[in-house]
Amino acid sequence: MPHLFTDRRGGSSLGVYESLNLALHVGDDPAVVAANREVIGSAQFMNQVHGDQIAIIEAVSSEIPTCDGLITTKASVALAVMVADCIPLLLVSKESVGAIHVGRAGLVNRIALKAIQTMRSLGSIDIHAILGPSICGACYEVPFEMQQEVMQEHPRAFATTRKGTPALDLPKALIADLVSVGVSYEASTICTYEDQMYFSHRRTNPTGRFAGVVSL
């Protein structure tokens, strides 16, 4: 299953968007973003809103669906998910693939499990998850109330920062969800907040977005 995660390098954007920004919604020059997207080839993007909607894609279109997950059974279609601290989750199987946007809201609304269920309904049997670079538990500081709220359903999300303040470990919580439904996984150890090669909304705002891209 061909897949990749971009980083900041290899594009034409300037300033805070330097250089391979793939997002149109962050204030970058649309013409430059379009050129940057050509670097990764033809892929279906989405208008991500931290929801739990999933679109099944038959062909790459200029009509951008508003959703946070894309799934396809077509070998000719590449799917892209944009992030800058959230988890770019790629789901691969012989029958279908998915690109899923999993931030705090996506973890809470269990979009990954919904995507897995959708892929299984399309005939996917062995599904493997690939978690791309995202913010780590030691860097994702949140208010205590928010931490406790998320932990009610996702106890594995518990984390503390290096200075001892409340935090959330989204990858650890997502992995627990994946394992609970029999999905194998691999996970990047790169923290987007710590690694300057990746866009991080927490580190710089505004900033660009990098992407996870997958195809059958």
Buried (B, 14 or more C-beta within 10 A) or exposed (E): EEBBBBBBEEBBBEEBBBBBBBBBEBEBBEEBBEEBBEEBEEBBBBEBEBBBBBBBBEEBEEEEBEBBBBBBBBEEBBBBBBBBBBBBBBBBBEBBBBBBBBBBBBBBBBBBBBBBEBBBEBEBEEBBBBBBBBBBBBBBBBEEEEBEBBBEEBEBBBBBBEEEEBBBBBBBBBBEBBEEEEBEBEBBEBBBBBBEEBBBBBBBEBBBBBBBBBBB
